[in-house]
């Protein structure tokens, strides 16, 4: 083990020297992230894959799609072109093509590991890891705004106008002297089937992109107006989040390929919907939720004060019922989630009702819609009434669009329709 560790640390050192100057996201960061992830795999996986193959995953196979870009390396077509699917192997794509491409990569990795073609498996795994690393970089791959928009909001000083904010060529994102902290971490199993694994890799990739985007503005501010030290802290934080995700991806694929699942692995049979990222892109509804139509794990009253999630008690004098997790939501609004593959979960359950902070004239119907079909709608629930339990089957489909809809009852007061979706849960 010490000899192998020394060799991997040598790769880590060389990573900074071999960094391509025209990278758009992580440059040396890919190698830092990959090495960190490999070093945190359990011993049985490192022994199963072998030091030589893991070395190549951390060095030769970190950026195959970069070498392939623009058709410059047609010999890499077998690893970088997914048959019948158009996706960017650097970005978060739409759910349906992502699911198809993820399943294809998972199948290639598993098949090659099962037949002893470990080097071939590492090539496909290298592409899959890189695809899950680019969105985790605070860069063009994670930014919700363009380079021009960002420079309009945060204009550079005159002497730094030559720098790109989001792009590696002349950019400021993957530079500096940051390192990934060597913290204890045990990789998480993302699924016991190919469909579960593809579904969760995609959802976690989306979350990773969102978290990386939160580092962009602090990095820009420090690089433009500070000394760069805070920027390095943000780069290191983003890289650590990314390294944990990459470790999860590698670990989960190897578990699937070997059929070896550790007995204390996380139980995914019950999945809180609040752990998933909805499709919300912005929009306005009546007061008071007009800017943010929903809040996670909290509610907002008509004066825009925040409250823990609760339901009315069983009687007018009973204490409010606390809610562990869920959404505080206004009306009219539909909170949408897309699951692909859509065959993983069988049922959706939750409790719905009005929050005790709602006014006396609140009255709302709640509907659960899947792929445009209404599977359940409650009768009107009014202020002061107890919550209602919803338990609906989910259709088996390649792509499942699940919508939680709040519908104002005629005559109700919009500012009084402060609703709660309590403990929304996806179930096997």
N, C-alpha and C positions, 0 to 999 in steps of 0.2 A: 504493500500500500504506500509506504513513503516514497519509493521510486516512481510509482505512477503519479503520485501527488506532485512530486518535483517536476515531472515532465509536463503535467497540465499547467503548473505555475509558470513554466517556461513559455508555453503557448500564450498564457495571459500576458507575459511581458512582451512577446513578439507582436501581440495583437495591436498594440499602439504603434509599432514600427511599420506594420503592413497595411495600415488603414488607407483605403482608397480615398483620394481627395474629392471625388465628385459624388459621394454618397448623399442621398436625400434624407436619410433618417439616421438610425444608428450606423456608425462606421465601425470603429473598434468596439463599440457597445455590443454588437452582435456576438463577438467573441467573449467579451466579459460576461454577458448574460448566459450564453451557452455553457461556458465553463462553470459558472456558479450553479446552474441547474444540474449539470452532470455530477458535480461534487456533492450534491444533496440527495442523489438517488440512494435508495437502500442498497446494502452490500450485495444482495442476491441479484439485483438487476445489473450492477456494474460487472459482476462475475459472469452473468449470462451473456452480456453484450461483448465484454472483453475490452481491455484498455486500448488496444490498437484501433478498434472501431470507434470507441468514444473519442479518442484523440482526433480522428478524422472528422467526426461530427462537430468538434469544437474548432477545427481549423479549415480543412479542405472543403467542408460542406456547409459553411455558415451562410454563404451568399450565392448559391447557384442561380437563383432567378435574376440577380444583378448581372451575372456573367452572361445570362441568356437574353437579357433585355435587348429589344431591337433586332432579334434574329442573329445576334453576333456569334452564337454558339449553338448551331442546330443539333450538335451531338447531345445537347441537354434537353432536346424536345421530349424524350420519354419521361423526364422528371418534372418539366415545367409547363407542359401543355396537357390540360385535362380534356380528354375526348368529349366533344359535344357540349362543353361548358365554357362560357366566357367569363372569366373572373380576373381581377387583379390580384396577383400573389404578393401584394404589398399593403393592401388596404382592406378595410371592412367593406364587404360587398352586400348586396341584397340577400335576404335570407335563403331564397330558393336555390340560386346558383351556388351559394356558399355551402349549403347542405350537401348538394351533389358532389362538389369538389372535395369537401372534407371526408365524405364517405369513400371517395375514390382513393385519397391519400391513405386513410386508415386501412383500407383493404390492401393496398400495395405494401404498406409497411408490415402488416400482419402476415400476409402471404409469404413475403421474403424471409421474415424471421422464422416462420414455421418450416421453411425448406432449407434453412441454414445459410441463406444468401444474405448474411448480415451487412456486408458492405453496401449492397443494393438497397437494403432497408434504410441504412443511414443516409443515403442520398435523398430518398423520399422524405425521411424524417427531418433532414436538414432544411428542405424546402418548406415543410409544414411549420417548423419552428420559426424560420425567418418570416413567414407569412403572419405568425402570431407575435412577432417582435416589432415589426415596423409600426403597427398602430399604437404600440406602447411607448414610442419615442415622442417627446414634445416637439413635433415637427409638422410638415405638410400632411403627413399621413394621419395625424390625429386632430389637426386644427379644424374647428367649426367655421372659421372665416378664412378668407384668402390672404395672401401676402399683402396685397394692396390695402385691403380693409384693416389689417392689423397695423400697417404703417400709418394709416390715417388716424387710427385711434391712439397709437403710441408712436408719434413721430420721432425719428432718430435725431440726435444732434448733428450739426453740419459735418463734423469730422468723422462720423460713423455712417453716413448715408450709403456707403459702398457695401455694407453688410446685408446679406439676406437674413431675414428673421427665421424663416421656416425651412429653408433649403440648405443642404449640406455644402453645396458649392459656394464658397464665400460666406457661409452661414455661421450662426452662433449657437446652434442647438447641441451638437455632439462634439464639443471642444472642451477645453479646460482639463483639469487633473482629477476628475472625480473617480472614485472607486465604488464598487458595490459592497456594502457592509456584509461581513461574514457573520450573519445571525443564524441561530438555529432555525431549521425549517424542515418539516416533514411533508413531502408532496401529497397532494390530495387526489383521490381517485375521482375522476369526472364522469365515469359511467362503466357499467358492466356489460353493455352491448355496444355495437358499432353505432346504433342510432342514438343512444344516450350520450355517447362520447361526442359525436358530431354536434348534437344539439347544444351541449354545455360548452364545448370549445368555442362555438360561435357566440353564445351569450357572454362568456367570460372575455372573449376578444372585444366585444362591444363595450363592456365595462372598463376594460383596460384602456381602450381609446379615450373614453370619457375622463378617466383619472389622469391620463397623460396630458390631455388638453388643459387641465387645471394648472399645470406647471408652466404653460407657455408664457403667460403675461409676467409672472415673477422673474422668469429667466430673461425676457426681453428688457424689463425694467432695470435689472441689475447689470446686464451687459451694456446697456446704453448709458446708464447713469450711476453705476456703482463700480465695485472692483472685481466682480465676477465670483466672489466667494459664495454668495447666496445662490447664484446660478448653479454652481457645482453641487450644492446641497440638493437642489431640485432635480438636477440630472441624476444624482445618485438615488434619490427617492423613487423617481420614475423607473430607473433601471432595476431597482430591487423589486418593485411590483411586477415588472416584466419578467424578471428571472424566476420569481415564484410561479408565475403562470406557465413559463416554458418548462419548468420542472414538473408541473402538474401534467402538461401535455405528454412529455416523454414518459413519465411514470405510468400514466393511464394507458398509453398505447402498448407499452411493454406488458402490463398486466393483462390486457385484452389478448395479446398475441400468445402469451404463455398460459392463459387461463388460471393464473395465480393471483388471487385477491386476498389481501391480508384480512384477517378475521375482524379487526376493529376498524375497517374502512368505513367511511361515512355512509349512512343509509340515505339513498336518494329516492326512496319510494314515496316520501312525502316532501314536497318542495314548496316552501312559501313563495307566493307570487311576488312578494316585495323584494326577493333576491334577484329578480329579473328586471331588465331595462325595458320600459315600454317604448312604443313607437312615437310618443308625443314630440312634436316639433315646434310647439308654440301655438297660441290661440287665445281668444278672449271669450268669456261668458259673463253673465250679469254679476254685479256686486254681491259678495265681497271677494269672490275668487277670480275676478276678471283677468288678472295678470297671470296667476298660476291656478288653473282650474282644479288642481288636486295637490295634496301634500302627502308625503310618505310618513306614516307613523305619528301624525299629529293632525289637528283640525284647526280651523280659523273661524272666529265668530264674526258677526256683522260689523264690529268695530275693529276688525283685523287683529284681534288678540289671539294668541296661540293657546291651544289646550291639548292635553293628552287625549287619545282616542277613547271614547266611551259611548255606551248606549244608555237610553232611559232604563230605569229599573222596572221590575215587574209590576209595581204599583206606584201611584203618584208620589207616595212618601218614601219609597225604597231608595237606597243608595244607587247611584249610577253604576252600570256594569263596566269594569275596565276592559280594554281590548289590547291584546299583546302587540299586534302589528296589523297594518292595513293602510287604508287610504282615507283621508278626509277629502271630500269632494263636493263641488258645487253642481248646479244644474243650469242649463242642459249640457251634458258632457259625456263623451265616450272615451274611455281609456283603453287603448288597443295594445295587444301583445301579439307578436308573430313567432310561432314555434315551428322550426324546420330541422329535422323531420318532425312531422306532426303525429307520429305514431307512438310516442313514448309514454304519454300520460292518458289515463282512462277516464278520470273524473275531475270535476272542479267543485270545490266546496267553499262556502263562506257564510257569514252572517251580515245582514244589511239592516239599516235603520237610520233614524235621525240622531244627531248628537244632542245631548242635553243643553248645549249652548244655542241650539236652533230656536228661533222665535215661535210663538204660538200658532202661526199660520203656515207652518211647514207641512208639505204633503208631496210625496215623491213615490214614483214607481221605479223599481230596479229590474233591469233586464240583462241576461247573459246571452250573448250572440256569438256564434261560432261560424266562420266563413259565410257571413251574411244571413244565417238562419237563426231565428230566435228560439233558444232552447228553454228559456224560462223567463217569466215576467211575474213579479209580485203584484198583489193588489195594492192600492194606495196605502202607504204607511205614513202616519201623521205624527206630528210632535206629541211627545208623551207616551207613544206606544212602544211596546217591547220589540226587539229585533226579530227578524225572520231568518230562518236557516234555508240556504240554497244548496242543493246537491244535484248536479247534472252530469250525465255522461258526455264525453267528448268524442267527436267523430275521429276515425282513423283516416288520416289524409297526409299527403306529402308535405303540405304546408297548412298549418292551422292558425287562423287569425281569430284570436279570442278578444272579445270586446265587453267591457264592463260599462253599462250605460245607466246614467241617472236621468230620469224623465220627470219633469215638473208636472204636477197635476193642475188642471185648469183651476184658476182662482187662488192658487197658493202664492205666497209672497216670496219672490226670488231670494231676497236676503235672508229668509228664514229657512231655506232649503239646504241646511248644512248636514250633509249625509256622511255616513261611515260605511265603508266596505271592510268588515272585520275578519281578520285572519284568512284572507283569500289563499287557497291552497290547491296546488296541482297534485294529483294522486295516481299511483299505479293501480 
